[in-house]
Every structure is written in structure tokens, then in C-alpha cells.
């Protein structure tokens, strides 16, 4: 896990209706870059369980994340190879 800029805002993913209707839970591991404005760029699914079903929801959510830009020599800079794991769990309530 990269020593990326610290996260400022994390958007909750929308649980895919199809997966919820089937009672399927899972997770998605994403890797992406954070630009000098703290925006997520180029998210890619590295691993997921199950292999499909949650990827689009995870990517849509991570694209709304905001980070505090990493500063190097007084200038905001890109950070590459940032990873986050998004877990999809149903409320059994």
C-alpha cells in the first residue's frame, strides 16, 4: 500500500441490486493514482470476490473519493499505486 495522500472523503459504494437480491456479498481490491488535486485517476480492479458483480459499483464509488494531495518539495504531486479494498456486506437487519 502506497504512502499516498491521506483520504479526505470516501464515498460509499451503491450495492448492486442484482447482487443484493441474490444475497451475494463480496469485496473488490482497487488500484489507482491520485493526481495533484487529490482526485482518483485510472482505477483498476486488482482482485475481487466474486470475480464480477461489484467491480462497476466499486469503481464508480472510488472515482468520487477525494484525497489531500501529497506535497513534495512544496509542490502537490501525483501518487501512483494507491490501493483500497471495498467490502460489500448486506445488512441482515
C-alpha positions in Angstrom: 0.0 0.0 0.0 1.4 3.3 -1.1 2.1 6.2 1.3 -0.5 8.2 -0.6 -2.1 11.4 0.3 -4.5 10.9 3.2 -8.1 10.4 2.3 -10.4 13.3 3.0 -13.7 11.9 1.6 -14.8 8.4 0.9 -18.0 7.7 -0.9 -19.9 4.6 0.0 -20.5 2.3 -3.0 -24.0 1.6 -4.2 -24.8 -2.1 -3.5 -25.7 -3.6 -6.9 -29.4 -4.6 -6.8 -28.8 -7.8 -8.6 -26.2 -8.9 -6.0 -28.4 -7.8 -3.1 -31.4 -9.7 -4.5 -29.3 -12.9 -4.6 -27.9 -12.3 -1.1 -24.3 -12.1 -2.5 -21.6 -10.3 -0.5 -18.0 -9.7 -1.6 -15.1 -7.3 -1.9 -13.1 -5.5 -4.6 -9.5 -4.5 -4.4 -8.7 -1.4 -6.5 -5.5 0.3 -7.5 -5.4 3.8 -8.8 -3.4 7.1 -8.9 -4.2 10.3 -7.1 -3.5 13.5 -9.0 -2.1 16.8 -7.7 -5.6 18.0 -7.0 -6.4 14.9 -4.9 -8.7 13.2 -7.5 -8.6 9.5 -8.2 -7.4 8.6 -11.7 -7.3 5.4 -13.7 -8.9 3.0 -11.2 -8.4 -0.7 -12.0 -9.7 -3.8 -10.3 -6.7 -5.9 -9.0 -8.8 -8.6 -7.4 -12.4 -9.3 -6.5 -14.5 -11.9 -4.7 -16.7 -12.9 -6.5 -14.8 -12.1 -9.7 -17.7 -10.0 -11.1 -20.7 -8.2 -9.9 -19.2 -5.5 -7.7 -16.5 -4.0 -9.9 -18.5 -1.3 -11.6 -20.0 -0.1 -8.2 -16.6 -0.1 -6.6 -15.0 1.9 -9.5 -18.0 4.4 -9.5 -17.5 4.9 -5.7 -13.7 5.3 -5.8 -14.0 7.9 -8.6 -15.8 10.1 -6.0 -13.1 9.8 -3.4 -11.1 12.9 -2.6 -7.6 12.9 -1.1 -5.4 15.5 0.4 -2.6 15.9 -2.2 0.8 14.6 -1.4 3.3 17.5 -1.2 6.9 17.0 -2.3 9.4 19.9 -2.3 6.5 22.3 -1.7 4.5 21.1 -4.8 1.5 18.8 -4.9 2.4 15.7 -6.8 0.8 12.6 -8.3 0.8 9.4 -6.2 0.8 6.1 -8.1 -0.2 2.6 -7.0 -2.6 3.5 -4.3 -4.8 0.6 -3.2 -8.1 0.3 -1.4 -10.3 -2.6 -0.6 -14.1 -2.1 -0.8 -16.3 -4.6 1.1 -19.9 -5.2 0.1 -21.9 -6.6 3.1 -25.6 -6.9 3.4 -27.5 -5.7 6.5 -29.1 -8.7 7.9 -31.4 -6.5 10.0 
